[in-house]
Amino acid sequence: MKRFPRIATFALVAFAASAAARSEQGAGPRAWGHGMHRMDQCLAQLNLSDSVKADVDTALANGRATLKADREALQAAHSQMQTDLNNGADKVALGQDALNVDAAQKKMKADGKAMHDQVFALLSPEQQDTLRACAAPSGGRGAGAAPTTPSSQP
């Protein structure tokens, strides 16, 4: 019966150490900046009316403010977990730290999706397709990119 608590403790500490290591490797809050820059470049290529452009700019500004707060919360959660790991905190504290990091990551992801959805709602279907193709990992070029025109194959 004493085996289960040791396994649970080991698993919890391993999870916390893994999360801390991921944050130091750039999988944390710093990875979001590149995607935002790419979206700005792609939006600049669209032929948006002045009113739509103003609405998109407002949505992006509000979203960025929210994501900045999310990033700061995530960094604080990572920092607290690292401090607790370095100080040899007990498994309850480390478990709560892991839960806090996970919650901060989920909030940031949800807020990013909400901003994305808000911007896409302002665009026409053609503009949405163009933005998707441009913002694809391949930048709309090469394998894996969504076609920008319908296929002529039967």
C-alpha positions in Angstrom: 0.0 0.0 0.0 2.9 2.4 0.5 3.9 2.0 -3.1 1.1 4.1 -4.6 2.0 7.3 -2.7 5.6 7.1 -3.8 4.6 6.5 -7.4 2.1 9.4 -7.3 4.7 11.7 -5.7 7.3 10.7 -8.3 4.8 11.3 -11.2 3.8 14.7 -9.8 7.4 15.9 -9.4 8.3 14.6 -12.9 5.3 16.5 -14.4 6.3 19.7 -12.6 9.9 19.3 -13.7 8.8 18.6 -17.3 6.6 21.7 -17.3 9.5 23.8 -15.9 11.9 22.5 -18.5 9.4 23.2 -21.3 9.1 26.8 -20.2 12.8 27.3 -20.3 13.0 25.9 -23.9 10.7 28.5 -25.3 7.5 26.5 -25.4 6.0 29.0 -23.0 4.7 32.5 -23.5 7.5 33.7 -25.8 6.4 31.4 -28.6 3.2 33.4 -29.3 4.9 36.6 -30.7 5.9 35.1 -34.0 2.3 34.1 -34.9 1.0 37.6 -34.1 3.7 39.1 -36.4 2.8 36.7 -39.2 -0.9 37.6 -38.8 -0.1 41.3 -39.0 1.8 40.7 -42.3 -1.0 38.7 -43.7 -3.7 41.2 -42.8 -1.6 44.0 -44.4 -1.9 42.1 -47.7 -5.7 42.0 -47.6 -7.6 44.8 -49.4 -9.6 45.9 -46.4 -11.9 48.9 -46.3 -11.1 51.6 -43.8 -14.0 50.7 -41.5 -13.1 47.0 -41.5 -9.4 47.9 -41.0 -10.3 50.1 -38.0 -12.5 47.3 -36.5 -9.7 44.7 -37.1 -7.1 47.1 -35.5 -9.4 47.5 -32.5 -10.0 43.8 -32.1 -6.2 43.1 -32.3 -5.4 45.9 -29.8 -7.9 44.5 -27.3 -6.7 41.0 -27.9 -3.0 41.9 -27.5 -3.8 43.6 -24.2 -5.5 40.5 -23.0 -2.7 38.2 -24.3 -0.1 40.4 -22.6 -1.9 40.0 -19.3 -2.1 36.2 -19.9 1.6 36.1 -20.7 2.4 37.8 -17.5 0.2 35.5 -15.5 1.8 32.5 -17.2 5.3 33.8 -16.5 4.4 34.3 -12.9 3.0 30.8 -12.6 6.2 29.4 -14.2 8.4 31.4 -11.9 6.5 30.3 -8.9 6.8 26.6 -9.9 10.5 27.1 -10.5 11.0 28.7 -7.1 9.1 25.9 -5.4 11.1 23.3 -7.3 14.4 25.0 -6.3 13.2 25.3 -2.6 12.2 21.6 -2.4 8.5 22.4 -1.9 6.2 19.5 -1.0 4.1 17.7 -3.6 0.9 19.6 -2.7 2.6 22.9 -3.6 4.2 21.5 -6.7 0.9 20.0 -7.8 -0.9 23.3 -7.3 1.9 25.1 -9.3 1.4 22.6 -12.1 -2.3 23.2 -12.1 -1.8 27.0 -12.1 0.6 26.8 -15.1 -1.9 24.6 -17.0 -4.8 26.9 -16.2 -2.7 29.9 -17.4 -1.8 28.1 -20.6 -5.4 27.2 -21.3 -6.6 30.7 -20.6 -4.0 32.2 -23.0 -4.9 29.7 -25.7 -8.7 30.4 -25.3 -8.1 34.2 -25.4 -5.9 33.8 -28.5 -8.6 31.8 -30.2 -11.3 34.4 -29.2 -9.2 37.1 -30.7 -8.7 35.0 -33.9 -12.4 34.4 -34.2 -13.2 38.0 -33.6 -10.9 39.1 -36.4 -12.2 36.4 -38.8 -15.8 37.5 -38.1 -15.0 40.9 -39.5 -13.7 39.5 -42.8 -15.5 38.3 -45.9 -15.2 34.6 -46.8 -12.7 35.4 -49.5 -10.6 37.4 -47.2 -10.8 34.7 -44.6 -9.5 32.1 -47.1 -6.7 34.4 -48.2 -5.7 35.0 -44.6 -5.8 31.3 -43.8 -3.5 30.5 -46.8 -1.1 33.3 -45.9 -0.9 32.4 -42.2 -0.4 28.7 -42.8 2.9 27.4 -41.5 4.3 27.3 -45.0 3.1 30.9 -45.6 0.8 29.7 -48.4 3.6 28.1 -50.3 4.6 24.5 -50.7 3.1 21.3 -49.3 0.4 21.5 -46.7 -0.9 24.9 -47.7 -4.6 25.3 -48.4 -5.3 25.9 -52.0 -6.4 29.5 -52.7 -8.4 28.6 -55.8 -10.7 25.7 -56.5 -9.1 22.7 -58.0 -9.8 22.1 -61.7 -9.5 18.3 -61.4 -12.6 16.2 -62.0 
